[in-house]
């Protein structure tokens, strides 16, 4: 089933605004994506195929100060994966607004 890893905690009355993020997947066959705690998917699906070296995914805005995505007000940012322990690391540059 789905495994959910908290990435950025919610703050009452605030959104989490993401400017860049990166992740490394360590388990073959895993599918992961970022979503907020309301259940809305925020990123494309990250895939780990059998036999691949540890793939890293990194995305940033092309322009400083421009966001990639944001959560709903009062929602946290989560990493949703099909396999427990699928990630080696997750990095996020964000602000509360």
C-alpha positions as CSV (number, residue, x, y, z in Angstrom):
1,X,0.0,0.0,0.0
2,X,0.9,3.7,0.0
3,X,3.6,4.9,2.4
4,X,3.4,8.6,3.4
5,X,6.5,10.5,4.6
6,X,6.0,14.0,6.1
7,X,8.3,16.5,4.4
8,X,7.1,20.0,5.6
9,X,4.8,20.5,8.6
10,X,1.6,22.4,8.2
11,X,1.2,25.9,9.8
12,X,-2.3,27.1,10.6
13,X,-3.5,29.7,8.0
14,X,-0.3,29.3,5.9
15,X,0.5,27.6,2.6
16,X,3.8,25.7,1.9
17,X,5.3,27.3,-1.2
18,X,8.0,25.1,-2.9
19,X,10.8,26.7,-5.0
20,X,12.9,23.5,-5.6
21,X,13.0,19.9,-4.5
22,X,15.0,16.8,-5.0
23,X,14.7,13.1,-4.0
24,X,16.7,9.9,-4.4
25,X,14.8,6.5,-4.6
26,X,16.6,3.4,-3.3
27,X,14.1,0.5,-3.8
28,X,13.4,-1.0,-7.3
29,X,9.8,-0.8,-8.4
30,X,8.9,2.2,-6.2
31,X,6.7,5.0,-7.5
32,X,6.7,8.3,-5.5
33,X,5.2,11.8,-5.8
34,X,4.7,14.9,-3.6
35,X,1.2,15.7,-2.4
36,X,-0.3,17.9,0.2
37,X,-2.3,16.6,3.2
38,X,-5.6,17.2,1.4
39,X,-4.6,14.5,-1.1
40,X,-3.8,16.7,-4.1
41,X,-0.8,15.4,-6.1
42,X,1.7,18.2,-6.7
43,X,4.5,16.5,-8.8
44,X,4.9,14.0,-11.6
45,X,5.4,10.4,-10.7
46,X,9.0,9.4,-9.8
47,X,9.8,5.8,-11.0
48,X,12.5,3.5,-9.9
49,X,13.1,0.6,-12.4
50,X,14.7,-2.7,-11.6
51,X,18.4,-2.8,-12.1
52,X,18.8,1.0,-12.2
53,X,21.4,2.8,-10.1
54,X,19.9,5.0,-7.5
55,X,18.1,7.7,-9.5
56,X,17.9,11.3,-8.3
57,X,15.2,13.7,-9.2
58,X,15.7,17.5,-8.9
59,X,13.4,20.2,-10.0
60,X,13.7,24.0,-9.5
61,X,12.0,27.0,-10.9
62,X,13.7,28.6,-13.9
63,X,13.3,32.0,-12.3
64,X,14.3,33.0,-8.7
65,X,11.3,33.7,-6.5
66,X,8.9,31.8,-8.8
67,X,7.3,28.8,-7.1
68,X,6.9,25.2,-8.5
69,X,3.8,24.5,-6.5
70,X,2.1,25.2,-3.2
71,X,-0.1,23.3,-0.7
72,X,-3.6,24.3,0.3
73,X,-3.8,26.7,3.3
74,X,-3.1,24.8,6.5
75,X,-1.9,21.6,4.6
76,X,1.4,19.8,5.1
77,X,3.7,18.6,2.3
78,X,4.0,14.8,2.0
79,X,6.0,12.3,-0.1
80,X,3.7,9.4,-1.1
81,X,5.5,6.1,-2.1
82,X,4.3,2.7,-3.1
83,X,7.0,1.0,-1.0
84,X,8.1,1.7,2.6
85,X,11.7,3.1,2.9
86,X,11.8,3.9,-0.9
87,X,13.7,7.2,-0.5
88,X,17.3,7.8,0.5
89,X,16.8,11.5,0.9
90,X,14.5,14.4,0.1
91,X,15.5,18.1,0.0
92,X,13.0,21.0,-0.3
93,X,13.5,24.7,-0.5
94,X,10.3,26.3,0.7
95,X,8.6,29.1,2.6
96,X,5.4,29.6,4.5
97,X,3.1,32.2,3.0
